[in-house]
């Protein structure tokens, strides 16, 4: 059973991936890549990365807060990867067609939640 720090590390990676996915959907990934190359990243981008990572880490911790791990077989309804994968796919579909920040933030949280379930499935 993965530890909380392991879930946090994977949640951080999931937050960065969610941020890159949103940039891809919004068409801003080229601008950010060029800013990183020129070491000219702007404060709003840094703040957005921090928020995405924070939400993703919170999402990666939530399943064990809802269903505390009592054994390696603690797979209740909130540890169901199929259920949450469907929600994530629907969020990706909505994010592509909408420009609302709320969808972006929900996607970061969902990526974190999914990272928890994926890490548990590997254990």
C-alpha positions in Angstrom: 0.0 0.0 0.0 1.6 3.3 -1.1 2.4 5.8 1.6 1.1 9.4 1.8 4.4 10.9 0.6 4.2 8.6 -2.4 0.7 9.8 -3.2 1.9 13.4 -2.8 4.8 12.9 -5.2 2.5 11.3 -7.8 -0.1 14.1 -7.1 2.6 16.7 -7.9 3.4 15.1 -11.2 -0.4 14.8 -12.0 -0.8 18.5 -11.3 2.0 19.4 -13.8 0.4 17.0 -16.3 -3.0 18.6 -15.8 -1.5 22.1 -16.3 0.2 21.0 -19.5 -3.1 19.4 -20.8 -4.9 22.7 -20.1 -2.2 24.7 -21.9 -2.5 22.3 -24.9 -6.3 22.7 -25.0 -6.0 26.5 -24.7 -3.3 26.8 -27.3 -0.8 28.4 -24.9 1.8 25.6 -24.6 4.1 27.2 -27.2 4.2 30.5 -25.4 5.1 28.7 -22.1 7.8 26.5 -23.7 9.4 29.6 -25.2 9.2 31.4 -21.8 10.9 28.5 -20.1 13.6 28.4 -22.7 14.2 32.2 -22.3 13.9 31.9 -18.5 11.2 34.5 -18.8 8.3 32.7 -17.1 5.7 35.2 -15.8 4.2 35.2 -12.3 0.6 34.2 -13.4 2.0 31.1 -14.9 3.9 30.2 -11.7 0.9 30.9 -9.7 -1.2 28.7 -11.9 1.3 25.9 -11.7 1.2 26.1 -7.9 -2.6 26.1 -7.8 -2.8 23.1 -10.1 -0.2 21.2 -8.1 -2.0 22.0 -4.8 -5.4 20.9 -6.1 -3.9 17.8 -7.6 -2.2 16.9 -4.3 -5.5 17.4 -2.5 -7.2 15.1 -5.0 -4.5 12.5 -4.5 -5.1 12.6 -0.7 -8.9 12.6 -0.8 -9.6 8.8 -1.4 -7.8 7.8 1.8 -9.6 10.6 3.8 -13.0 9.3 2.6 -12.1 5.6 3.0 -9.1 5.3 5.4 -6.8 2.5 4.6 -7.3 -0.4 7.0 -5.7 -3.0 4.7 -4.2 -3.4 1.3 -7.7 -4.3 0.1 -9.5 -1.1 1.0 -11.1 -0.7 -2.3 -14.6 0.8 -1.7 -16.7 3.0 -4.1 -14.3 6.0 -3.7 -11.4 3.8 -4.8 -13.1 2.8 -8.1 -10.8 3.7 -10.9 -13.4 3.2 -13.6 -15.8 5.5 -12.0 -13.3 8.3 -11.6 -11.8 7.7 -15.1 -15.2 8.3 -16.6 -15.5 11.6 -14.7 -12.1 12.7 -15.9 -12.9 11.9 -19.5 -16.1 13.9 -19.2 -14.1 16.8 -17.7 -11.6 16.6 -20.5 -14.5 16.8 -23.0 -15.9 19.8 -21.2 -12.6 21.6 -20.8 -12.0 21.4 -24.6 -15.2 23.2 -25.3 -15.2 25.8 -22.5 -12.9 28.4 -21.3 -14.0 28.5 -17.6 -11.3 28.3 -15.0 -13.6 26.2 -12.9 -13.3 23.3 -15.4 -9.5 23.7 -15.4 -9.3 23.5 -11.6 -11.7 20.6 -11.5 -9.5 18.8 -14.0 -6.4 19.3 -11.9 -8.2 17.9 -8.9 -9.4 14.9 -10.9 -5.9 14.2 -12.2 -4.7 14.0 -8.6 -7.6 11.7 -7.6 -6.8 9.5 -10.6 -3.1 9.4 -9.7 -4.1 8.1 -6.2 -6.2 5.3 -7.7 -3.6 4.4 -10.3 -0.9 4.2 -7.6 -3.1 2.0 -5.4 -3.8 -0.2 -8.4 -0.1 -0.8 -8.9 0.4 -1.8 -5.3 
